[in-house]
């Protein structure tokens, strides 16, 4: 009888040990998945923050050459950070296409700073005339629309296009 009692105590101890191990494994996997979810959320927040630098211009019709230069510099900075020289290098390359007055720039992010400054100077010297919603005319810097494309693989902006407002 005494041996049977000891056997039951040992079996109970083994079962309690297995329950403790099972609980430990469960907690570790739960914390691991929570950590992975937090990492995914942080990564998505970083991507959204990055994209916002560009998407803030999308759909607007009050964009000037100064905004275009800002976007070009952001694109250059990104491409230099990843050491990219062309779109074929990576999904992270950002291309800026713009029709600035009479000149079409297919890869504005690659033009020299001097050429970029010349485009700004031209815009500053050649104001455009617009009509507002009330029918009043005004003169100012030429205005542009912006369209932003996001790469489906990286979920990051990879193409920005500026077109003149007519």
Number of C-alpha atoms within 10 A of each C-alpha: 6 6 8 9 10 11 12 11 12 12 12 12 12 12 12 12 12 12 12 12 12 12 11 12 12 12 12 12 11 12 12 12 12 12 12 12 12 12 12 12 12 12 12 13 12 13 15 15 13 15 17 14 14 23 19 11 21 17 13 13 15 14 21 19 21 12 13 24 18 13 19 25 16 17 25 23 14 16 21 12 9 13 13 17 13 14 15 9 11 14 16 20 23 26 22 21 20 22 15 21 15 6 9 13 16 14 17 24 23 18 13 10 12 9 11 18 12 12 16 17 12 14 20 14 9 13 14 14 13 17 10 8 7 6 8 8 10 11 11 13 18 21 23 25 19 23 16 18 17 15 14 10 8 11 15 22 25 22 19 24 21 24 18 16 13 11
